C-alpha cells in the first residue's frame, strides 16, 4: 500500500517515470487488484504509453466497472486535439457521442462557449462544452439553457482542478438528451 501511495504522489508531481517501477512492484503482490491497475494505467498514460494504458485501465474496469478513477482516466485517453482547430479545442468521444471542448482562461464563458459551439458545428460533433477557469456568467448559463431547450447540446462550466470534477461530470451528463 505504501508503494502505491508513493507512486500515485509521484505521478501527481509529474514524475511518472519514477512511479512506474513502484507500481509494477506493487502489482507483483496483487496482480489483478483493480485499484492498483487503475493507478498503473494512469501512470502509463502520463508516460504517453496510451495503448498500454488503455489495456491496463480496461483490465481494471473489467474487475471493477464502477472505479471512478479508472473510468475518468480511460475516457481521457479518448480526448485528442482537434485537427485543424485553434489551440485549446479538443474532441472527446464517449457513449457514441463526439464532444467539442473549448478551454478558456480568463474568460467567463462569453468567448469560450461560442468557440466550442463553432468547433462542434465544424467538426460535426454532437455537443459543445466550454470549460473555463472562472464561473460562467449568468448570461452564458442562460444561453446554454436556451440552446438545450432548442435541442442543441451546449454547456459551460468552470474547472481549475480535481475539486471541480463533480460539477464538470454533471455538466457533461446534462448534455445527453433525457431518456
N, C-alpha and C positions, 0 to 999 in steps of 0.2 A: 504494500500500500504506500509506503514511503517513496519507493521508486516512482510509482505512478504520479503521486502528488508533485514530486520534484520535476518529473518530466513535463507535466502539464504547466507548471510555472515557467519552465524554460521555453516552452512553445509560446506562452503568453508574452514572454520577454523577447520574442523573435530570435530564439536560439534553438530552433528545431533540430539542427544538425547534432547538437549536444544531447538533445532529448531522445533522439531515435534509439540509441543503444539501451537507454534505460527502459523505454517502452518494450523493446524486444526482450530484454531480460525479464521484465515483469510478466510478459506473455508466455515465457517458458514455463512458469509456475502455474499459470491459469490460461491455457491457450484459447479457450472458447469463451472467455468472460466478455459479455457484450460491452460493459463499461470500458474495459481495457482496450478492446478492439476499437471502440469509438475514439478514444483518446489517441490511439496509434494512427488511426485514419486521419484525424485532424492534423497530427504531426506530419504525416506523409503529404497531405495537401499543402501544408506550409512549406514543405521542401520542393513543391512543384511536381511531385510524383502523382499526378491526377489519376491515372489508370489504376495504379496500385492502391491509392487512397479509396477509390470507388469500390474496388473489390473488398477491402477491409471493412469499409463502412457498410457495405451490403451484407457482409457476414455478421456484423454487429446487429444490424436490423433484422436479420433472419432469426436471431436469438431473442431479440427484444424490439419488436416493431414500434414500441412507444418511446424509445430512447430519444428524448428531445434533442440532445446534443448531436447524436448521430444523424437524426433527420435533418437538422439545420445544416450540418456540415455536408451531408450528401446533396442537399438542394443547392448549396453554394457552389458545388463542383459544376453545376449546370449554368452558372452565371458567367457570361463572357462579354467582352467589349463588342459593341455593335459595329460591324464593318461599315465603313463609310460615314459613320456618325461622328458628331463632335465629341470631344473628350468629356467624360462624365456620363455618357449614355451607355448603359449596358442592357443586355437582354437576358432574361431568365425564363426558364421553361419549367412548368410544374403542373401536374394533373391535366395535361393536354392543352394547357394554355401557354401563350407566349406573352411575356410582360416586357414592356419597355420601361426602364427605370432611369430617371434623371436624378443625379446627385447635385445638390446645390449648397454652397457655403455662403453665409452672409445674406441669405435670401429667405423671406418668409413664405416662399412658395409662389409668389406672384410671377416670377420669371420661370422657375423650375417646372411648375405644373404645365405651362404652355410648351416647354421643351419636351417634356415627357409625352404629352398628347400628340405633338407634331411627329416625334420619333415613332410612336405607336402607329400612327397613320402611314408613315413612310415604310415601316418595317412589316406592316400587316399584322401587328400584334393585337391580341385580344384585350389588353389592358394597359393603362398608363399609370405609373406611380412616380410621384415626386417625393424625394427624401431630402430633407434639409437639416441644417444644424440649428434652426430656430423653429419655434412653434409656428405652424402655418397661420396666416392671417385669417380672421373671421370671414372676409370676403372670398378667400381662396377655398375655405372649407364649404361655404355656401355654394360656390361654383361647382365643386366636386359633388355635393349632394344633388344639385340640379342635373348635372351630367348623368349621374347614376339613375335618377328618376326618368331620364330620357333614354336609358338603356346603354349609355356609354360608361365603360368601366374606367373611371378616373378617380384618383385619390392622392392626397398629400399627407405626409406625416413627418415628424421630427425623429431623428436618430443621431445620437452622438456617442453611443456605447451600449454595452450589454444591458444597462438599466432601462433602455428603451426597446428591448427585444419584444416584450409583451405587446405594447401599442403597435409596433411595426407588424407583428403577426396578425393582430386584429384588423389592421388596415388592409393587409393583403387578402385576408379572408373576406372582407367586405366587398372586394371587387368581384367575387364569384356571384353569379345570379342565384337567388334563393331556389331551393328545390332539391 
